[in-house]
Amino acid sequence: METIEKPRAASLPRRLTVGQGRALATEDLLGAIVGRALPPESRAALTRMFANAPLRPRTAREFKLLPGVGSAGAARLLAAQELCRRWLLPQELDTPLATSGEVFARFRHIGLLDVESFWVVALDPRLRMLHAAVVCRGTRARCLVRPADALAPVLREGASAFLILHNHPSGDPEPSSHDIALTRRMVHAAEVVGVRLVDHVVVARGGYVSLAERGVVAP
């Protein structure tokens, strides 16, 4: 007779200490948040969701599509997701990214990456960050990005404006001819869909360059 594996209950003690929390597997913590035992495929899917794109907000519908989650579990996951977002990015709710210096201060860490990464930051009308997403990871010398891929998270968030950033692992933030050409294409693509590109900032260990300040992005 074929045996069917039953969903494993989330092994969460009633009084959880820091040490106990660290000892639990990610799948068990997610199951504990949902409040019920989850099938193995749902535990694995939730783990992949948050591990592969931790900054990308998920919707209730995405959670409810997973067996065993349900409406109540989706609501708990959404609440946990929002708490994590606020704790990990505490300044994003209140501080506008109005200047290239403020953008660099917030994202200077990407200048330490070993390969080129292209970031899109969706902004509200006051230029406060709604969401930040990595849309491309390339090599040490190049990252190929399509305007459609860059605009996707902006449109999904309903943003009125956005920033683009990428890093130069070489340590020199001076933009290449490819960087300038891509920026001009992004300006045009943004105009077509009715959003505003605020700036394209190139970040490196040696500092940063704002393509808006260079006149490539129209004010």
Helices and strands as residue ranges (DSSP letters): H 18-23, H 26-34, H 40-52, H 60-64, H 70-88, H 100-107, G 108-112, E 117-123, E 129-137, H 147-157, E 161-167, H 177-193, E 196-204, E 207-210
